[in-house]
Amino acid sequence: MTEPILIRPLQPFTVSMDYFATGEGVTVAVLVLNAHNNEEAKNAFLDANGYYGSSREYFGRGVDIHEGVNRELLGRWLAPRFIDALERRMQVRARFMLNWHFNAS
């Protein structure tokens, strides 16, 4: 008899990357989604940002994964009321993505 495969239930994750190559251009990317585990959340983030092939491995090293809605991180860019609404909607499988690029030069 084979062991049953246990699948973790969906839960919220906040996946982020704060990247700069030369110090002048900065890209901040955040994805809040429901996933079964860290690996699934990270892969969804890389897919959503179009990182495939060698860029997937390169950018994948700088990805941070947080279980739940990371209020501290999101609070850098979003109002508390918006984060409250996002947390409520995560219970019914919402998805939020922020991608921001700026150049300080």
PyMOL commands that place a pseudoatom at each C-alpha (Angstrom):
pseudoatom trace, name=CA, resn=MET, resi=1, chain=A, elem=C, hetatm=0, pos=[0.000, 0.000, 0.000]
pseudoatom trace, name=CA, resn=THR, resi=2, chain=A, elem=C, hetatm=0, pos=[1.344, 3.425, -0.918]
pseudoatom trace, name=CA, resn=GLU, resi=3, chain=A, elem=C, hetatm=0, pos=[1.425, 6.387, 1.428]
pseudoatom trace, name=CA, resn=PRO, resi=4, chain=A, elem=C, hetatm=0, pos=[-1.091, 9.125, 0.632]
pseudoatom trace, name=CA, resn=ILE, resi=5, chain=A, elem=C, hetatm=0, pos=[0.353, 12.353, -0.752]
pseudoatom trace, name=CA, resn=LEU, resi=6, chain=A, elem=C, hetatm=0, pos=[-0.415, 15.175, 1.632]
pseudoatom trace, name=CA, resn=ILE, resi=7, chain=A, elem=C, hetatm=0, pos=[-1.002, 18.555, 0.057]
pseudoatom trace, name=CA, resn=ARG, resi=8, chain=A, elem=C, hetatm=0, pos=[-0.845, 21.560, 2.321]
pseudoatom trace, name=CA, resn=PRO, resi=9, chain=A, elem=C, hetatm=0, pos=[-3.901, 23.781, 2.108]
pseudoatom trace, name=CA, resn=LEU, resi=10, chain=A, elem=C, hetatm=0, pos=[-3.616, 27.094, 0.314]
pseudoatom trace, name=CA, resn=GLN, resi=11, chain=A, elem=C, hetatm=0, pos=[-2.300, 29.887, 2.473]
pseudoatom trace, name=CA, resn=PRO, resi=12, chain=A, elem=C, hetatm=0, pos=[-1.202, 33.480, 1.829]
pseudoatom trace, name=CA, resn=PHE, resi=13, chain=A, elem=C, hetatm=0, pos=[2.419, 34.248, 0.961]
pseudoatom trace, name=CA, resn=THR, resi=14, chain=A, elem=C, hetatm=0, pos=[4.182, 37.540, 0.326]
pseudoatom trace, name=CA, resn=VAL, resi=15, chain=A, elem=C, hetatm=0, pos=[7.024, 37.131, -2.161]
pseudoatom trace, name=CA, resn=SER, resi=16, chain=A, elem=C, hetatm=0, pos=[9.341, 40.048, -2.896]
pseudoatom trace, name=CA, resn=MET, resi=17, chain=A, elem=C, hetatm=0, pos=[12.533, 41.122, -4.586]
pseudoatom trace, name=CA, resn=ASP, resi=18, chain=A, elem=C, hetatm=0, pos=[14.437, 44.397, -4.200]
pseudoatom trace, name=CA, resn=TYR, resi=19, chain=A, elem=C, hetatm=0, pos=[17.029, 44.505, -6.976]
pseudoatom trace, name=CA, resn=PHE, resi=20, chain=A, elem=C, hetatm=0, pos=[19.614, 47.006, -8.175]
pseudoatom trace, name=CA, resn=ALA, resi=21, chain=A, elem=C, hetatm=0, pos=[22.507, 46.385, -10.538]
pseudoatom trace, name=CA, resn=THR, resi=22, chain=A, elem=C, hetatm=0, pos=[24.529, 49.599, -10.529]
pseudoatom trace, name=CA, resn=GLY, resi=23, chain=A, elem=C, hetatm=0, pos=[22.991, 51.346, -7.552]
pseudoatom trace, name=CA, resn=GLU, resi=24, chain=A, elem=C, hetatm=0, pos=[21.101, 53.874, -9.683]
pseudoatom trace, name=CA, resn=GLY, resi=25, chain=A, elem=C, hetatm=0, pos=[18.278, 51.776, -11.112]
pseudoatom trace, name=CA, resn=VAL, resi=26, chain=A, elem=C, hetatm=0, pos=[16.121, 49.892, -8.620]
pseudoatom trace, name=CA, resn=THR, resi=27, chain=A, elem=C, hetatm=0, pos=[13.356, 47.367, -9.215]
pseudoatom trace, name=CA, resn=VAL, resi=28, chain=A, elem=C, hetatm=0, pos=[10.965, 46.410, -6.434]
pseudoatom trace, name=CA, resn=ALA, resi=29, chain=A, elem=C, hetatm=0, pos=[8.588, 43.539, -7.118]
pseudoatom trace, name=CA, resn=VAL, resi=30, chain=A, elem=C, hetatm=0, pos=[5.999, 42.111, -4.722]
pseudoatom trace, name=CA, resn=LEU, resi=31, chain=A, elem=C, hetatm=0, pos=[3.435, 39.361, -5.174]
pseudoatom trace, name=CA, resn=VAL, resi=32, chain=A, elem=C, hetatm=0, pos=[0.861, 38.416, -2.544]
pseudoatom trace, name=CA, resn=LEU, resi=33, chain=A, elem=C, hetatm=0, pos=[-0.901, 35.191, -3.432]
pseudoatom trace, name=CA, resn=ASN, resi=34, chain=A, elem=C, hetatm=0, pos=[-2.261, 31.938, -2.087]
pseudoatom trace, name=CA, resn=ALA, resi=35, chain=A, elem=C, hetatm=0, pos=[-0.033, 28.891, -2.568]
pseudoatom trace, name=CA, resn=HIS, resi=36, chain=A, elem=C, hetatm=0, pos=[0.523, 25.479, -1.041]
pseudoatom trace, name=CA, resn=ASN, resi=37, chain=A, elem=C, hetatm=0, pos=[4.175, 26.052, -0.091]
pseudoatom trace, name=CA, resn=ASN, resi=38, chain=A, elem=C, hetatm=0, pos=[7.221, 28.325, -0.440]
pseudoatom trace, name=CA, resn=GLU, resi=39, chain=A, elem=C, hetatm=0, pos=[8.402, 26.747, -3.686]
pseudoatom trace, name=CA, resn=GLU, resi=40, chain=A, elem=C, hetatm=0, pos=[5.032, 27.175, -5.383]
pseudoatom trace, name=CA, resn=ALA, resi=41, chain=A, elem=C, hetatm=0, pos=[4.882, 30.810, -4.207]
pseudoatom trace, name=CA, resn=LYS, resi=42, chain=A, elem=C, hetatm=0, pos=[8.410, 31.521, -5.495]
pseudoatom trace, name=CA, resn=ASN, resi=43, chain=A, elem=C, hetatm=0, pos=[7.696, 29.909, -8.879]
pseudoatom trace, name=CA, resn=ALA, resi=44, chain=A, elem=C, hetatm=0, pos=[4.491, 31.937, -9.235]
pseudoatom trace, name=CA, resn=PHE, resi=45, chain=A, elem=C, hetatm=0, pos=[6.480, 35.122, -8.490]
pseudoatom trace, name=CA, resn=LEU, resi=46, chain=A, elem=C, hetatm=0, pos=[9.149, 34.294, -11.085]
pseudoatom trace, name=CA, resn=ASP, resi=47, chain=A, elem=C, hetatm=0, pos=[6.477, 33.420, -13.668]
pseudoatom trace, name=CA, resn=ALA, resi=48, chain=A, elem=C, hetatm=0, pos=[4.508, 36.613, -12.970]
pseudoatom trace, name=CA, resn=ASN, resi=49, chain=A, elem=C, hetatm=0, pos=[7.628, 38.722, -13.505]
pseudoatom trace, name=CA, resn=GLY, resi=50, chain=A, elem=C, hetatm=0, pos=[8.633, 36.931, -16.709]
pseudoatom trace, name=CA, resn=TYR, resi=51, chain=A, elem=C, hetatm=0, pos=[11.815, 35.341, -15.389]
pseudoatom trace, name=CA, resn=TYR, resi=52, chain=A, elem=C, hetatm=0, pos=[12.576, 32.230, -17.438]
pseudoatom trace, name=CA, resn=GLY, resi=53, chain=A, elem=C, hetatm=0, pos=[15.744, 30.401, -18.406]
pseudoatom trace, name=CA, resn=SER, resi=54, chain=A, elem=C, hetatm=0, pos=[18.965, 31.787, -16.939]
pseudoatom trace, name=CA, resn=SER, resi=55, chain=A, elem=C, hetatm=0, pos=[17.217, 34.920, -15.630]
pseudoatom trace, name=CA, resn=ARG, resi=56, chain=A, elem=C, hetatm=0, pos=[15.022, 32.683, -13.444]
pseudoatom trace, name=CA, resn=GLU, resi=57, chain=A, elem=C, hetatm=0, pos=[18.057, 31.304, -11.630]
pseudoatom trace, name=CA, resn=TYR, resi=58, chain=A, elem=C, hetatm=0, pos=[19.759, 34.718, -11.399]
pseudoatom trace, name=CA, resn=PHE, resi=59, chain=A, elem=C, hetatm=0, pos=[16.785, 36.643, -10.014]
pseudoatom trace, name=CA, resn=GLY, resi=60, chain=A, elem=C, hetatm=0, pos=[15.519, 33.661, -8.037]
pseudoatom trace, name=CA, resn=ARG, resi=61, chain=A, elem=C, hetatm=0, pos=[18.468, 33.994, -5.662]
pseudoatom trace, name=CA, resn=GLY, resi=62, chain=A, elem=C, hetatm=0, pos=[17.228, 37.396, -4.485]
pseudoatom trace, name=CA, resn=VAL, resi=63, chain=A, elem=C, hetatm=0, pos=[13.614, 36.415, -3.842]
pseudoatom trace, name=CA, resn=ASP, resi=64, chain=A, elem=C, hetatm=0, pos=[12.316, 36.642, -0.257]
pseudoatom trace, name=CA, resn=ILE, resi=65, chain=A, elem=C, hetatm=0, pos=[9.338, 34.525, 0.761]
pseudoatom trace, name=CA, resn=HIS, resi=66, chain=A, elem=C, hetatm=0, pos=[7.187, 35.319, 3.782]
pseudoatom trace, name=CA, resn=GLU, resi=67, chain=A, elem=C, hetatm=0, pos=[4.268, 33.187, 4.946]
pseudoatom trace, name=CA, resn=GLY, resi=68, chain=A, elem=C, hetatm=0, pos=[1.178, 35.346, 5.329]
pseudoatom trace, name=CA, resn=VAL, resi=69, chain=A, elem=C, hetatm=0, pos=[0.544, 38.935, 4.337]
pseudoatom trace, name=CA, resn=ASN, resi=70, chain=A, elem=C, hetatm=0, pos=[3.719, 40.816, 5.278]
pseudoatom trace, name=CA, resn=ARG, resi=71, chain=A, elem=C, hetatm=0, pos=[2.236, 44.050, 6.618]
pseudoatom trace, name=CA, resn=GLU, resi=72, chain=A, elem=C, hetatm=0, pos=[5.646, 45.556, 7.409]
pseudoatom trace, name=CA, resn=LEU, resi=73, chain=A, elem=C, hetatm=0, pos=[6.934, 45.123, 3.864]
pseudoatom trace, name=CA, resn=LEU, resi=74, chain=A, elem=C, hetatm=0, pos=[3.689, 46.197, 2.178]
pseudoatom trace, name=CA, resn=GLY, resi=75, chain=A, elem=C, hetatm=0, pos=[3.428, 49.185, 4.523]
pseudoatom trace, name=CA, resn=ARG, resi=76, chain=A, elem=C, hetatm=0, pos=[6.439, 50.725, 2.760]
pseudoatom trace, name=CA, resn=TRP, resi=77, chain=A, elem=C, hetatm=0, pos=[4.211, 51.395, -0.281]
pseudoatom trace, name=CA, resn=LEU, resi=78, chain=A, elem=C, hetatm=0, pos=[0.564, 50.793, 0.657]
pseudoatom trace, name=CA, resn=ALA, resi=79, chain=A, elem=C, hetatm=0, pos=[-1.884, 52.399, 3.082]
pseudoatom trace, name=CA, resn=PRO, resi=80, chain=A, elem=C, hetatm=0, pos=[-2.944, 50.325, 6.122]
pseudoatom trace, name=CA, resn=ARG, resi=81, chain=A, elem=C, hetatm=0, pos=[-6.572, 50.302, 4.923]
pseudoatom trace, name=CA, resn=PHE, resi=82, chain=A, elem=C, hetatm=0, pos=[-5.530, 48.767, 1.630]
pseudoatom trace, name=CA, resn=ILE, resi=83, chain=A, elem=C, hetatm=0, pos=[-3.495, 46.077, 3.422]
pseudoatom trace, name=CA, resn=ASP, resi=84, chain=A, elem=C, hetatm=0, pos=[-6.512, 45.323, 5.665]
pseudoatom trace, name=CA, resn=ALA, resi=85, chain=A, elem=C, hetatm=0, pos=[-8.680, 44.846, 2.571]
pseudoatom trace, name=CA, resn=LEU, resi=86, chain=A, elem=C, hetatm=0, pos=[-6.026, 42.654, 0.955]
pseudoatom trace, name=CA, resn=GLU, resi=87, chain=A, elem=C, hetatm=0, pos=[-5.831, 40.415, 4.038]
pseudoatom trace, name=CA, resn=ARG, resi=88, chain=A, elem=C, hetatm=0, pos=[-9.614, 39.942, 3.987]
pseudoatom trace, name=CA, resn=ARG, resi=89, chain=A, elem=C, hetatm=0, pos=[-9.590, 39.064, 0.304]
pseudoatom trace, name=CA, resn=MET, resi=90, chain=A, elem=C, hetatm=0, pos=[-6.779, 36.533, 0.687]
pseudoatom trace, name=CA, resn=GLN, resi=91, chain=A, elem=C, hetatm=0, pos=[-9.336, 34.319, 2.432]
pseudoatom trace, name=CA, resn=VAL, resi=92, chain=A, elem=C, hetatm=0, pos=[-11.113, 33.943, -0.923]
pseudoatom trace, name=CA, resn=ARG, resi=93, chain=A, elem=C, hetatm=0, pos=[-8.014, 33.572, -3.121]
pseudoatom trace, name=CA, resn=ALA, resi=94, chain=A, elem=C, hetatm=0, pos=[-7.008, 37.076, -4.133]
pseudoatom trace, name=CA, resn=ARG, resi=95, chain=A, elem=C, hetatm=0, pos=[-3.741, 38.012, -5.820]
pseudoatom trace, name=CA, resn=PHE, resi=96, chain=A, elem=C, hetatm=0, pos=[-1.902, 41.342, -5.656]
pseudoatom trace, name=CA, resn=MET, resi=97, chain=A, elem=C, hetatm=0, pos=[1.179, 42.345, -7.632]
pseudoatom trace, name=CA, resn=LEU, resi=98, chain=A, elem=C, hetatm=0, pos=[3.344, 45.450, -7.391]
pseudoatom trace, name=CA, resn=ASN, resi=99, chain=A, elem=C, hetatm=0, pos=[6.236, 46.063, -9.740]
pseudoatom trace, name=CA, resn=TRP, resi=100, chain=A, elem=C, hetatm=0, pos=[8.025, 49.382, -9.441]
pseudoatom trace, name=CA, resn=HIS, resi=101, chain=A, elem=C, hetatm=0, pos=[11.180, 50.495, -11.227]
pseudoatom trace, name=CA, resn=PHE, resi=102, chain=A, elem=C, hetatm=0, pos=[12.920, 53.807, -10.749]
pseudoatom trace, name=CA, resn=ASN, resi=103, chain=A, elem=C, hetatm=0, pos=[16.267, 55.307, -11.635]
pseudoatom trace, name=CA, resn=ALA, resi=104, chain=A, elem=C, hetatm=0, pos=[17.943, 57.711, -9.227]
pseudoatom trace, name=CA, resn=SER, resi=105, chain=A, elem=C, hetatm=0, pos=[20.215, 59.291, -11.865]
for i in range(1, 105): cmd.bond("trace and resi %d" % i, "trace and resi %d" % (i + 1))
show_as sticks, trace
zoom trace
